[in-house]
């Protein structure tokens, strides 16, 4: 019986991956990025995103505007688990509940920042830009890091490497796609998963 259920789950996983470009696990987690897979994102702006050495990586813009990989699905209440590596010069982030998918910025999305050298460090790495400050700002450069991001109703929480860096109520953005940003430096996403709540 156990074997048959595992086979059924595997079949559903393969079917789900084929339909959405992302893998749906039997525990509810949807894999957007792992060592071999990249979901069917829409790119806004242009960078040299590629699967390289087990991670989705970028280190160069094609133009002056940041690049975003935007999910085709919209999400309201969810958890995200992300593993990422950046160098000290990187400007990146995970944008959530974006009001639209054709243009991405911190005015129409919540931006969970990855930006160790942000001129105003209150909204640097670990912060939600213009919504929840971080003090002192943790540094992500040069290491593999984990983000756990939860959005449930108006409550937003961010945990970076096991430490809570943001916990706030805000109602500006209720639902929308998720976007991964490349702005500068070297950025790698080794795993990104989302679980609707």
SVG drawing of the C-alpha trace seen along z (x, -y; Angstrom):
<svg xmlns="http://www.w3.org/2000/svg" viewBox="-6 -56 39 58">
<polyline fill="none" stroke="black" stroke-width="0.4" points="0.0,0.0 2.8,-2.4 4.5,-1.7 1.3,-2.4 0.8,-5.7 4.4,-6.7 3.9,-5.8 0.7,-7.9 2.6,-10.8 5.4,-10.5 2.9,-10.5 1.2,-13.6 4.6,-15.3 5.5,-14.6 2.1,-15.8 2.3,-18.9 5.8,-19.7 4.7,-19.3 1.6,-21.5 3.2,-24.4 7.0,-24.2 7.4,-23.7 7.4,-20.6 4.5,-20.0 5.5,-17.9 3.0,-15.8 3.6,-18.0 2.2,-21.1 5.6,-22.7 6.0,-23.9 9.6,-23.9 10.3,-27.0 14.1,-26.5 16.4,-23.6 19.7,-22.2 18.2,-21.1 14.9,-22.9 13.8,-26.4 10.0,-27.2 8.5,-28.8 9.2,-32.4 8.5,-35.6 11.5,-37.8 11.1,-41.5 14.4,-43.3 17.3,-41.2 20.2,-39.5 22.3,-36.4 20.3,-34.0 21.4,-30.4 21.5,-27.1 25.1,-26.7 26.8,-24.4 23.5,-23.5 22.1,-27.0 20.2,-29.6 22.8,-32.3 23.3,-35.8 26.2,-38.2 25.5,-40.6 22.7,-42.9 21.8,-43.4 20.9,-47.1 20.6,-49.4 17.4,-48.2 17.3,-45.3 16.1,-41.9 13.2,-40.0 12.1,-36.4 8.3,-36.6 6.1,-33.6 3.1,-33.2 1.0,-32.1 -0.4,-34.6 -0.1,-33.9 -2.0,-35.3 -1.1,-33.5 2.1,-31.4 5.5,-30.4 8.7,-30.6 11.9,-28.8 14.9,-30.0 18.6,-29.2 20.8,-31.9 24.4,-33.0 25.5,-36.5 28.8,-38.3 29.4,-41.5 28.4,-43.8 25.1,-42.0 21.8,-43.8 19.0,-41.2 15.8,-40.3 12.6,-38.3 9.5,-40.4 6.2,-39.1 2.5,-39.9 3.2,-42.1 0.3,-44.2 1.2,-43.4 3.7,-41.2 4.9,-43.5 6.7,-45.9 8.3,-45.0 9.5,-47.4 9.2,-48.0 6.3,-50.4 4.0,-47.7 5.4,-44.6 6.8,-43.8 10.6,-43.6 12.4,-41.2 15.9,-42.7 19.3,-41.1 21.6,-44.2 24.5,-44.3 25.8,-47.6 22.5,-49.5 23.2,-53.2 20.4,-53.2 21.1,-50.0 17.8,-50.2 16.1,-48.6 19.1,-46.4 19.5,-42.7 16.8,-41.1 14.4,-44.1 11.1,-44.6 11.8,-47.8 9.8,-50.8 7.7,-48.5 10.0,-46.8 13.4,-48.1 16.3,-45.9 18.8,-46.9 21.5,-45.9 21.5,-44.8 22.9,-41.2 25.3,-40.5 24.7,-37.8 27.7,-38.3 30.1,-35.3 27.9,-32.6 25.0,-30.4 21.9,-31.8 18.3,-30.8 15.2,-32.9 11.9,-31.8 9.2,-34.3 5.6,-34.0 2.7,-36.1 -0.6,-35.3 -3.3,-38.0 -1.7,-41.3 1.1,-39.6 4.6,-39.4 7.5,-37.7 11.1,-37.2 13.7,-34.8 17.2,-35.0 19.5,-32.1 17.3,-31.3 17.0,-34.8 13.8,-36.8 14.6,-40.1 11.0,-41.3 7.6,-40.8 5.0,-43.4 1.4,-44.0 0.8,-45.7 -2.1,-45.6 -0.8,-47.4 -0.5,-44.3 -2.9,-41.4 -1.8,-39.0 0.2,-38.6 3.2,-36.9 6.6,-36.3 9.8,-37.7 13.5,-37.0 15.7,-40.0 19.1,-40.5 20.5,-44.0 24.2,-43.8 27.1,-41.6 26.8,-37.8 23.5,-36.2 22.7,-32.5 19.4,-30.8 20.0,-27.1 16.5,-26.3 13.2,-28.3 10.0,-26.7 6.6,-28.1 3.7,-26.6 0.3,-28.2 -1.4,-28.4"/>
</svg>
